[in-house]
Amino acid sequence: MPDKSVKVSLVGDIFPSNLVYTRKFGNGSVFLNGIDNEWVEQTKDLFSHSDIVFGNLESPLIKDEEYVNNSSFAGSEKFASVLKNLGFDIVSVANNHILEQGFEGFLSTQNALSNADVQSIGIFNDRKSNIEVIEKNGLKFGFAGFNAIKDIVNPNLHADLTFENVARTLDEMNTLGLDYKILSFHWGNEYINIPSYEQISLAHSVIDYGADVIVGHHPHVIQPVERYKKGIIIYSLGNFLFDSPYSKQFKLGMMIELFFNKDEKIDYQAFEVKLSRDKINSVSQSLNIHKKLNKYESQMQNLICTSKDDYIKYYKSKLRQNHQYQRILMKIHLLEMMLLSRNRRQLIKNVFDRVAGNI
């Protein structure tokens, strides 16, 4: 790969929180109690030659004293400093879990990130736009984030993903003298390795309107990387940091490195992100990630060549099948952890508390 002026590293969903069934021993507790220094150093080394590092922060960050009973779907505000230490420059907070702790949790997250000098995008409250600008080596990059997954009512705190919202943001970006425009989309459906027909149409329209890169999150599995005209669409990066990965699909994410300068097309390379129970994750150059990306892109392109109705019919059928399969895997995973995990007593308590309605 030839030298480029700026290298931007992109990673998937970052979830420094406990899930309901992993309270007191999940990611949130790991980071609250101190994390593996070896993993920290490995991750810092991973990003050490990047000019900009970006990811999707999937949960709110709250004060430790408010972290009552190791609450699920919340991380410690200290995690913002962990992000900075690892090398992150900017994150998106426009996603379906950022309001799990309400308005106060949303503000706490902004304050924690700001205090740690990590920029955030996707915020609309008290700001004219959600655009952040980063300049490196004479190139100006504009970032903005949008969310399409509405599990929690959004009282105009983060940016909703509509073409109209994106177009207004790109219009504003055009006044800022940017060299490149990078948009983060939290969108799509979980458990499926190709985007929906509607996602493809929206992405193409957004590139046509002037975006250079679209970065996708939410499905928790990887999806194709598509070159469309002069732009790059990364439909889903999968997980970077996720609690209790219970299937092979969930355990596989990817990191994309983008290479920019003023005169050449945007180049990229993909890296495998592998999650496990013993390590939070590991990242490597693997042929596996390229084989899977090629497989999913070929599948997507072949379906696009059929009719719109055929694409939608196949997609809905595959999505329904995958949801059923993943639910079975999750139940098997919980049973396995109850029998074999060193945290099985706490897990059994969490399950009974969940059934009893205590959590």
KEKE-3310 file (N, C-alpha, C; in steps of 0.2 Angstrom, whole numbers, plus 5000, padded with zeros to 4 digits):
npx = (5004:5004:5011:5001:4993:4984:4979:4964:4957:4943:4931:4919:4904:4905:4904:4904:4898:4888:4877:4860:4860:4873:4876:4887:4898:4901:4906:4905:4908:4921:4928:4926:4932:4945:4955:4963:4980:4988:4980:4976:4988:4991:4980:4982:4994:4989:4982:4992:4999:4989:4981:4968:4956:4941:4925:4909:4901:4892:4884:4878:4888:4891:4892:4901:4896:4883:4881:4872:4870:4878:4873:4864:4867:4875:4890:4905:4909:4923:4927:4928:4941:4948:4945:4952:4965:4967:4968:4957:4950:4937:4920:4904:4888:4875:4864:4854:4855:4860:4852:4848:4850:4843:4840:4849:4859:4863:4868:4879:4887:4891:4898:4908:4915:4920:4928:4938:4944:4939:4931:4913:4900:4883:4875:4862:4856:4857:4866:4871:4873:4878:4891:4908:4925:4940:4957:4971:4987:4986:4973:4956:4943:4926:4915:4899:4885:4871:4856:4845:4838:4825:4823:4821:4812:4817:4820:4823:4837:4848:4854:4842:4841:4838:4835:4833:4838:4852:4855:4854:4864:4875:4875:4878:4891:4897:4900:4911:4923:4929:4939:4935:4920:4914:4902:4892:4882:4869:4860:4849:4847:4849:4860:4861:4870:4870:4865:4849:4837:4833:4842:4853:4849:4847:4860:4867:4861:4865:4879:4878:4874:4885:4893:4908:4912:4903:4899:4894:4884:4877:4871:4879:4886:4897:4896:4895:4908:4907:4912:4906:4903:4914:4914:4914:4906:4903:4894:4892:4902:4902:4905:4916:4919:4910:4898:4898:4899:4890:4889:4897:4896:4894:4906:4915:4921:4926:4940:4942:4954:4956:4964:4969:4972:4974:4974:4972:4961:4951:4958:4958:4960:4955:4954:4953:4943:4942:4932:4932:4929:4940:4948:4946:4946:4954:4965:4969:4978:4969:4965:4953:4943:4943:4938:4925:4920:4921:4912:4899:4898:4897:4885:4876:4877:4873:4860:4855:4855:4844:4826:4819:4808:4811:4824:4820:4811:4819:4828:4820:4816:4828:4832:4822:4825:4838:4836:4829:4838:4849:4842:4841:4855:4858:4851:4857:4870:4868:4864:4876:4885:4879:4882:4896:4904:4914:4908:4895:4886:4882:4877:4866:4858:4856:4847:4836:4832:4829:4818:4809:4807:4815:4825)
npy = (4994:5011:5026:5037:5053:5055:5043:5035:5026:5015:5008:4996:4994:5000:4994:4997:4991:4982:4969:4964:4951:4949:4957:4964:4956:4959:4968:4982:4981:4975:4986:4996:4990:4990:4987:4974:4977:4973:4971:4984:4990:4983:4987:5001:5001:4996:5007:5016:5021:5028:5043:5048:5041:5032:5027:5019:5024:5014:5015:5024:5034:5035:5043:5034:5033:5033:5022:5011:4995:4989:4993:4988:4992:5004:5012:5016:5034:5035:5028:5036:5042:5030:5027:5038:5036:5024:5029:5035:5047:5052:5049:5042:5046:5044:5033:5018:5014:5025:5033:5025:5028:5039:5058:5064:5054:5055:5068:5066:5058:5066:5076:5068:5063:5075:5080:5071:5074:5069:5069:5071:5065:5067:5073:5084:5093:5109:5113:5119:5110:5093:5092:5088:5094:5089:5092:5086:5085:5095:5091:5093:5085:5082:5076:5067:5061:5049:5042:5028:5018:5016:5012:5018:5033:5048:5063:5074:5074:5067:5064:5060:5048:5053:5056:5069:5076:5072:5078:5091:5092:5089:5100:5110:5106:5109:5122:5123:5121:5108:5094:5080:5071:5062:5051:5044:5030:5023:5009:4998:4980:4968:4954:4950:4948:4956:4972:4980:4983:4996:5002:5002:5010:5022:5025:5026:5037:5047:5047:5052:5064:5070:5065:5057:5045:5032:5026:5011:5005:4994:4981:4972:4962:4959:4967:4970:4980:4993:5000:5015:5025:5038:5036:5027:5014:5007:4995:4989:4987:4978:4971:4980:4981:4971:4964:4948:4939:4928:4920:4914:4924:4936:4937:4941:4955:4970:4981:4995:5003:5018:5027:5043:5056:5072:5070:5057:5042:5036:5024:5008:4996:4980:4974:4960:4959:4950:4944:4937:4926:4926:4937:4954:4959:4955:4960:4957:4954:4945:4932:4928:4938:4945:4935:4933:4946:4947:4937:4941:4953:4949:4942:4952:4960:4952:4950:4963:4964:4957:4959:4973:4968:4955:4955:4961:4951:4940:4946:4948:4935:4929:4937:4934:4920:4921:4928:4919:4909:4915:4918:4905:4901:4911:4906:4894:4898:4905:4894:4886:4895:4896:4883:4881:4893:4904:4914:4909:4908:4921:4924:4915:4921:4933:4929:4924:4935:4943:4936:4937:4950:4959:4966)
npz = (5000:4995:5002:5011:5013:5024:5037:5041:5054:5056:5067:5074:5084:5100:5116:5132:5143:5155:5150:5153:5157:5161:5172:5184:5180:5167:5152:5157:5171:5170:5165:5175:5186:5182:5168:5158:5156:5146:5135:5133:5129:5117:5109:5109:5102:5090:5084:5083:5072:5065:5059:5062:5073:5074:5081:5086:5099:5110:5121:5135:5146:5163:5180:5193:5205:5202:5196:5200:5207:5198:5185:5170:5152:5154:5155:5164:5167:5167:5156:5145:5146:5144:5131:5125:5129:5122:5109:5102:5093:5090:5091:5087:5094:5091:5092:5096:5109:5117:5124:5135:5149:5150:5149:5157:5158:5144:5144:5153:5146:5135:5143:5149:5138:5132:5142:5142:5130:5118:5103:5099:5088:5081:5089:5093:5103:5109:5100:5084:5074:5070:5066:5066:5064:5059:5056:5047:5042:5032:5027:5028:5037:5038:5050:5054:5062:5062:5067:5064:5071:5082:5096:5108:5112:5105:5111:5102:5104:5099:5082:5070:5057:5042:5024:5022:5033:5032:5020:5023:5032:5024:5015:5024:5027:5015:5016:5024:5018:5017:5014:5014:5017:5030:5035:5048:5050:5060:5058:5049:5051:5064:5064:5051:5036:5024:5018:5018:5004:5005:5012:5003:4993:5000:5004:4991:4986:4996:4993:4980:4983:4989:4999:5005:5012:5020:5035:5043:5057:5069:5065:5071:5065:5052:5036:5018:5010:4999:4984:4977:4964:4967:4980:4996:5004:5019:5025:5037:5051:5061:5077:5089:5103:5113:5124:5130:5117:5108:5097:5081:5071:5079:5085:5076:5069:5060:5057:5047:5038:5031:5017:5012:5001:4992:4978:4974:4972:4986:4996:5004:5017:5025:5042:5053:5067:5081:5093:5110:5124:5133:5130:5127:5114:5098:5085:5068:5053:5041:5030:5031:5034:5022:5013:5018:5016:5002:4999:5004:4998:4984:4985:4988:4977:4966:4970:4969:4955:4952:4953:4962:4971:4972:4979:4991:4996:4997:5007:5018:5021:5024:5035:5045:5047:5052:5064:5071:5072:5079:5092:5097:5098:5108:5119:5121:5124:5136:5144:5143:5150:5162:5167:5165:5166:5176:5182:5185:5196:5198:5186:5185:5196:5190:5179:5186:5193:5182:5177:5188:5187:5193:5187)
capx = (5000:5008:5010:4995:4993:4981:4976:4959:4955:4936:4930:4912:4901:4909:4899:4908:4893:4885:4870:4855:4862:4880:4877:4892:4904:4901:4911:4905:4911:4928:4931:4925:4937:4952:4956:4970:4985:4991:4975:4977:4995:4990:4976:4986:4999:4985:4981:4998:5001:4983:4980:4962:4953:4934:4921:4903:4900:4885:4881:4880:4893:4888:4896:4902:4891:4876:4881:4869:4870:4881:4867:4865:4867:4878:4897:4908:4912:4930:4929:4930:4948:4951:4945:4957:4971:4968:4969:4951:4949:4930:4915:4897:4883:4869:4862:4848:4856:4863:4847:4846:4850:4839:4843:4855:4864:4866:4873:4884:4891:4894:4903:4914:4919:4923:4933:4943:4946:4936:4925:4907:4895:4877:4871:4858:4854:4861:4871:4868:4874:4882:4897:4915:4930:4947:4962:4977:4992:4983:4967:4950:4938:4920:4911:4893:4882:4864:4853:4839:4835:4821:4820:4819:4810:4822:4817:4828:4844:4853:4852:4839:4844:4833:4839:4833:4843:4858:4856:4855:4871:4880:4874:4882:4898:4900:4902:4917:4930:4931:4941:4932:4915:4913:4895:4891:4874:4867:4855:4849:4844:4854:4861:4861:4876:4869:4860:4842:4837:4832:4849:4857:4846:4849:4868:4869:4858:4869:4885:4877:4873:4891:4897:4913:4912:4897:4902:4888:4884:4871:4869:4883:4889:4900:4892:4900:4911:4905:4914:4900:4906:4920:4913:4915:4900:4904:4887:4892:4908:4901:4907:4923:4919:4904:4897:4895:4897:4888:4889:4903:4895:4895:4913:4919:4920:4932:4943:4944:4959:4955:4969:4967:4976:4970:4974:4970:4955:4951:4960:4956:4961:4951:4957:4948:4942:4940:4930:4932:4928:4946:4951:4940:4946:4961:4964:4974:4977:4967:4962:4946:4939:4942:4934:4918:4918:4919:4906:4893:4897:4895:4878:4872:4877:4869:4853:4854:4854:4837:4821:4818:4804:4815:4829:4816:4808:4825:4831:4815:4816:4835:4832:4818:4829:4844:4834:4827:4844:4852:4839:4843:4861:4859:4849:4862:4876:4866:4865:4883:4888:4877:4886:4904:4907:4916:4903:4889:4882:4880:4873:4860:4855:4853:4842:4831:4830:4825:4811:4805:4805:4819:4829)
capy = (5000:5017:5030:5042:5059:5054:5037:5035:5020:5015:5002:4995:4995:4999:4993:4996:4990:4975:4967:4962:4944:4949:4962:4962:4953:4960:4974:4987:4979:4975:4993:4999:4988:4990:4982:4971:4982:4970:4973:4992:4992:4980:4991:5007:5000:4995:5014:5021:5025:5031:5050:5049:5035:5033:5022:5020:5022:5011:5015:5030:5034:5039:5043:5028:5033:5032:5015:5007:4988:4987:4994:4986:4997:5010:5012:5022:5039:5034:5024:5041:5042:5024:5029:5043:5032:5019:5033:5037:5055:5054:5044:5044:5044:5043:5026:5016:5013:5031:5036:5020:5031:5046:5064:5065:5050:5057:5074:5064:5055:5071:5079:5063:5063:5082:5081:5067:5077:5064:5073:5067:5067:5064:5077:5090:5097:5115:5114:5121:5104:5088:5091:5090:5095:5087:5093:5082:5085:5099:5089:5094:5080:5083:5070:5068:5054:5049:5035:5026:5013:5020:5008:5023:5039:5053:5070:5079:5074:5064:5065:5055:5046:5053:5059:5077:5078:5071:5083:5098:5092:5090:5107:5114:5104:5112:5129:5123:5120:5102:5090:5074:5071:5055:5050:5037:5028:5018:5008:4991:4975:4964:4947:4948:4950:4960:4977:4980:4987:5003:5005:5003:5016:5028:5026:5028:5044:5051:5048:5056:5071:5073:5062:5053:5039:5031:5021:5008:5001:4992:4974:4967:4957:4963:4968:4972:4987:4994:5006:5017:5031:5040:5035:5021:5013:5002:4994:4987:4985:4973:4973:4981:4979:4969:4960:4941:4937:4921:4917:4916:4930:4941:4937:4943:4962:4972:4987:4998:5009:5022:5031:5049:5063:5077:5069:5050:5039:5034:5017:5005:4989:4978:4969:4956:4960:4944:4944:4930:4927:4927:4944:4959:4958:4955:4962:4954:4954:4938:4931:4926:4944:4946:4930:4934:4952:4946:4933:4945:4958:4946:4940:4958:4963:4947:4951:4969:4963:4954:4964:4975:4964:4948:4957:4962:4945:4936:4949:4947:4928:4928:4940:4930:4914:4923:4930:4913:4905:4918:4917:4898:4902:4915:4902:4889:4901:4906:4888:4885:4899:4893:4877:4881:4900:4905:4919:4906:4910:4928:4924:4912:4926:4938:4926:4923:4942:4945:4932:4939:4957:4964:4970)
capz = (5000:4995:5008:5010:5017:5031:5038:5046:5056:5058:5071:5075:5090:5107:5121:5138:5148:5156:5147:5158:5160:5163:5177:5189:5177:5160:5151:5162:5177:5169:5164:5181:5190:5179:5163:5156:5153:5140:5130:5132:5125:5111:5106:5107:5096:5084:5082:5084:5066:5062:5060:5065:5075:5075:5082:5088:5107:5110:5128:5139:5152:5169:5186:5196:5211:5199:5193:5205:5206:5191:5180:5163:5147:5155:5156:5168:5164:5166:5150:5140:5146:5141:5124:5123:5130:5117:5103:5099:5092:5088:5092:5086:5100:5088:5091:5099:5116:5120:5129:5140:5155:5150:5147:5162:5155:5138:5145:5156:5141:5132:5147:5150:5131:5131:5147:5140:5124:5113:5100:5097:5083:5081:5095:5091:5108:5111:5095:5077:5069:5073:5063:5069:5059:5061:5051:5048:5036:5027:5024:5032:5037:5042:5052:5056:5064:5062:5070:5061:5076:5087:5102:5113:5110:5105:5111:5098:5107:5094:5075:5066:5050:5036:5019:5023:5039:5030:5015:5027:5035:5019:5013:5029:5027:5009:5018:5028:5015:5019:5008:5014:5022:5033:5039:5052:5050:5064:5054:5047:5055:5067:5063:5044:5033:5019:5019:5015:4998:5006:5014:4997:4989:5003:5003:4985:4986:5000:4990:4975:4986:4990:5005:5002:5015:5024:5040:5046:5063:5072:5064:5076:5061:5046:5029:5012:5008:4992:4980:4973:4961:4970:4987:4999:5009:5024:5027:5044:5054:5066:5084:5091:5110:5114:5129:5129:5111:5109:5090:5077:5068:5083:5087:5070:5067:5056:5057:5041:5037:5025:5015:5009:4999:4988:4971:4972:4975:4993:4997:5011:5019:5031:5047:5056:5074:5084:5100:5113:5132:5137:5128:5125:5107:5095:5078:5064:5045:5040:5024:5033:5033:5015:5010:5020:5013:4995:4998:5006:4992:4978:4986:4988:4970:4963:4972:4966:4948:4951:4954:4969:4974:4974:4984:4997:4998:5000:5013:5024:5023:5027:5042:5049:5048:5056:5070:5075:5074:5085:5098:5099:5100:5114:5125:5122:5127:5143:5148:5144:5155:5169:5168:5165:5168:5183:5185:5184:5201:5197:5180:5187:5200:5185:5176:5191:5194:5176:5177:5193:5186:5198:5183)
cpx = (5004:5006:5005:4996:4990:4978:4970:4957:4947:4935:4922:4910:4905:4904:4903:4903:4891:4878:4866:4858:4869:4881:4882:4898:4905:4906:4911:4909:4919:4931:4931:4930:4944:4953:4963:4974:4988:4987:4976:4983:4994:4986:4979:4991:4995:4984:4986:5000:4995:4983:4973:4959:4945:4930:4914:4902:4893:4881:4882:4885:4891:4893:4896:4897:4884:4875:4878:4868:4872:4876:4869:4864:4869:4885:4899:4910:4919:4932:4930:4938:4951:4951:4951:4964:4973:4969:4963:4951:4942:4926:4908:4893:4876:4867:4857:4849:4859:4858:4845:4846:4847:4843:4849:4861:4867:4870:4879:4889:4895:4900:4909:4918:4923:4929:4939:4946:4945:4930:4919:4903:4888:4872:4868:4857:4859:4867:4868:4868:4878:4889:4903:4920:4936:4952:4968:4981:4989:4976:4962:4945:4932:4917:4904:4890:4875:4862:4846:4835:4832:4818:4818:4817:4815:4819:4822:4834:4849:4850:4848:4841:4838:4837:4839:4838:4850:4860:4858:4862:4876:4880:4879:4889:4901:4902:4908:4923:4933:4934:4938:4926:4913:4906:4895:4884:4873:4860:4854:4846:4850:4854:4861:4867:4876:4864:4854:4842:4836:4838:4853:4855:4848:4856:4870:4866:4862:4876:4884:4876:4880:4895:4902:4914:4906:4900:4895:4889:4877:4870:4873:4886:4892:4895:4897:4902:4910:4908:4908:4902:4913:4920:4914:4909:4902:4898:4887:4899:4908:4903:4915:4924:4912:4903:4894:4894:4896:4887:4895:4902:4896:4902:4917:4917:4926:4934:4944:4949:4958:4962:4967:4973:4972:4969:4972:4963:4956:4953:4958:4959:4957:4955:4951:4949:4939:4938:4930:4930:4934:4949:4945:4940:4953:4960:4970:4972:4975:4964:4954:4941:4938:4938:4927:4916:4916:4913:4899:4892:4894:4887:4874:4872:4873:4862:4851:4852:4847:4832:4821:4814:4807:4820:4825:4813:4814:4827:4826:4815:4823:4835:4828:4822:4834:4842:4832:4833:4848:4849:4841:4850:4862:4857:4854:4868:4874:4867:4872:4886:4886:4880:4893:4907:4909:4912:4896:4884:4878:4875:4866:4855:4852:4847:4836:4828:4826:4818:4807:4804:4809:4823:4826)
cpy = (5006:5021:5035:5048:5058:5047:5037:5028:5020:5008:5002:4997:4994:4999:4992:4995:4983:4975:4965:4956:4944:4955:4959:4959:4955:4966:4980:4986:4978:4981:4997:4997:4988:4985:4979:4976:4980:4972:4980:4993:4989:4985:4998:5006:4999:5002:5018:5024:5028:5039:5052:5042:5036:5027:5024:5019:5020:5012:5022:5029:5038:5038:5036:5028:5032:5025:5010:5000:4986:4987:4991:4992:5004:5008:5017:5027:5039:5031:5029:5042:5036:5025:5033:5040:5027:5023:5035:5045:5057:5048:5046:5042:5044:5036:5024:5015:5019:5034:5031:5023:5038:5052:5065:5060:5052:5063:5071:5061:5060:5075:5074:5063:5070:5083:5077:5069:5072:5068:5068:5070:5064:5068:5083:5095:5103:5116:5115:5115:5099:5087:5093:5090:5093:5088:5090:5083:5089:5097:5090:5089:5082:5076:5072:5061:5055:5042:5034:5021:5017:5016:5012:5030:5044:5060:5075:5079:5072:5065:5059:5054:5047:5057:5067:5079:5077:5076:5090:5098:5093:5097:5111:5113:5108:5119:5129:5122:5114:5098:5083:5074:5064:5055:5044:5036:5022:5015:5000:4987:4971:4957:4945:4952:4954:4966:4976:4984:4994:5006:5006:5009:5022:5030:5029:5036:5049:5052:5052:5063:5074:5070:5058:5046:5038:5025:5018:5004:4999:4984:4969:4962:4961:4962:4970:4979:4988:5001:5009:5024:5032:5039:5028:5020:5007:5000:4993:4984:4980:4976:4975:4979:4977:4964:4953:4939:4930:4917:4919:4923:4936:4942:4940:4950:4964:4979:4989:5003:5012:5027:5037:5053:5066:5074:5062:5048:5037:5026:5015:4998:4987:4973:4966:4958:4954:4945:4937:4932:4929:4934:4948:4959:4957:4957:4960:4955:4947:4938:4930:4932:4945:4941:4931:4941:4951:4941:4937:4951:4955:4944:4946:4961:4958:4948:4958:4968:4959:4960:4967:4971:4957:4950:4957:4956:4941:4939:4947:4940:4926:4931:4936:4923:4915:4924:4924:4909:4908:4918:4910:4898:4905:4910:4897:4892:4903:4900:4886:4889:4897:4887:4877:4888:4901:4910:4916:4907:4917:4928:4920:4917:4931:4935:4926:4930:4945:4942:4935:4947:4962:4968:4970)
cpz = (5000:5001:5006:5014:5024:5031:5043:5048:5059:5062:5072:5082:5096:5112:5128:5144:5149:5152:5153:5161:5163:5168:5182:5187:5170:5159:5155:5168:5176:5168:5171:5186:5188:5174:5162:5153:5147:5134:5128:5127:5118:5106:5104:5102:5089:5080:5081:5078:5062:5064:5064:5067:5077:5076:5084:5095:5108:5116:5131:5144:5157:5175:5190:5202:5209:5196:5198:5203:5200:5186:5173:5158:5150:5157:5161:5164:5163:5159:5145:5140:5144:5134:5121:5124:5124:5110:5099:5099:5092:5089:5090:5092:5097:5087:5096:5107:5120:5125:5134:5147:5155:5148:5151:5159:5149:5139:5149:5151:5137:5136:5148:5144:5131:5136:5145:5133:5118:5110:5099:5092:5084:5087:5091:5096:5109:5106:5088:5073:5073:5070:5067:5064:5062:5055:5052:5041:5031:5024:5030:5031:5041:5044:5055:5057:5064:5064:5067:5066:5082:5092:5107:5110:5110:5105:5108:5101:5102:5087:5072:5059:5045:5030:5019:5028:5036:5024:5018:5030:5030:5016:5018:5028:5021:5010:5022:5025:5017:5012:5008:5019:5024:5037:5042:5052:5055:5061:5052:5052:5058:5064:5055:5040:5026:5021:5016:5008:4999:5009:5008:4994:4993:5003:4997:4984:4990:4997:4984:4977:4988:4996:5001:5005:5020:5029:5044:5052:5064:5071:5069:5072:5055:5040:5024:5013:5001:4989:4976:4970:4964:4978:4990:5004:5013:5027:5035:5046:5059:5073:5085:5098:5111:5120:5128:5122:5110:5102:5086:5073:5072:5085:5082:5068:5062:5058:5049:5041:5030:5023:5011:5007:4994:4981:4969:4975:4982:4993:5003:5011:5025:5035:5050:5064:5077:5091:5103:5121:5136:5136:5126:5117:5104:5088:5074:5057:5044:5034:5025:5031:5026:5011:5011:5016:5005:4994:4999:5000:4986:4979:4985:4980:4965:4964:4969:4958:4947:4952:4961:4973:4976:4979:4991:5000:5001:5007:5019:5026:5027:5034:5047:5051:5053:5063:5074:5077:5079:5091:5101:5102:5107:5120:5126:5126:5134:5147:5149:5149:5162:5171:5169:5167:5175:5186:5185:5190:5200:5191:5181:5191:5195:5181:5180:5192:5188:5176:5182:5192:5190:5194:5176)
residu = (MET:PRO:ASP:LYS:SER:VAL:LYS:VAL:SER:LEU:VAL:GLY:ASP:ILE:PHE:PRO:SER:ASN:LEU:VAL:TYR:THR:ARG:LYS:PHE:GLY:ASN:GLY:SER:VAL:PHE:LEU:ASN:GLY:ILE:ASP:ASN:GLU:TRP:VAL:GLU:GLN:THR:LYS:ASP:LEU:PHE:SER:HIS:SER:ASP:ILE:VAL:PHE:GLY:ASN:LEU:GLU:SER:PRO:LEU:ILE:LYS:ASP:GLU:GLU:TYR:VAL:ASN:ASN:SER:SER:PHE:ALA:GLY:SER:GLU:LYS:PHE:ALA:SER:VAL:LEU:LYS:ASN:LEU:GLY:PHE:ASP:ILE:VAL:SER:VAL:ALA:ASN:ASN:HIS:ILE:LEU:GLU:GLN:GLY:PHE:GLU:GLY:PHE:LEU:SER:THR:GLN:ASN:ALA:LEU:SER:ASN:ALA:ASP:VAL:GLN:SER:ILE:GLY:ILE:PHE:ASN:ASP:ARG:LYS:SER:ASN:ILE:GLU:VAL:ILE:GLU:LYS:ASN:GLY:LEU:LYS:PHE:GLY:PHE:ALA:GLY:PHE:ASN:ALA:ILE:LYS:ASP:ILE:VAL:ASN:PRO:ASN:LEU:HIS:ALA:ASP:LEU:THR:PHE:GLU:ASN:VAL:ALA:ARG:THR:LEU:ASP:GLU:MET:ASN:THR:LEU:GLY:LEU:ASP:TYR:LYS:ILE:LEU:SER:PHE:HIS:TRP:GLY:ASN:GLU:TYR:ILE:ASN:ILE:PRO:SER:TYR:GLU:GLN:ILE:SER:LEU:ALA:HIS:SER:VAL:ILE:ASP:TYR:GLY:ALA:ASP:VAL:ILE:VAL:GLY:HIS:HIS:PRO:HIS:VAL:ILE:GLN:PRO:VAL:GLU:ARG:TYR:LYS:LYS:GLY:ILE:ILE:ILE:TYR:SER:LEU:GLY:ASN:PHE:LEU:PHE:ASP:SER:PRO:TYR:SER:LYS:GLN:PHE:LYS:LEU:GLY:MET:MET:ILE:GLU:LEU:PHE:PHE:ASN:LYS:ASP:GLU:LYS:ILE:ASP:TYR:GLN:ALA:PHE:GLU:VAL:LYS:LEU:SER:ARG:ASP:LYS:ILE:ASN:SER:VAL:SER:GLN:SER:LEU:ASN:ILE:HIS:LYS:LYS:LEU:ASN:LYS:TYR:GLU:SER:GLN:MET:GLN:ASN:LEU:ILE:CYS:THR:SER:LYS:ASP:ASP:TYR:ILE:LYS:TYR:TYR:LYS:SER:LYS:LEU:ARG:GLN:ASN:HIS:GLN:TYR:GLN:ARG:ILE:LEU:MET:LYS:ILE:HIS:LEU:LEU:GLU:MET:MET:LEU:LEU:SER:ARG:ASN:ARG:ARG:GLN:LEU:ILE:LYS:ASN:VAL:PHE:ASP:ARG:VAL:ALA:GLY:ASN:ILE)
# end
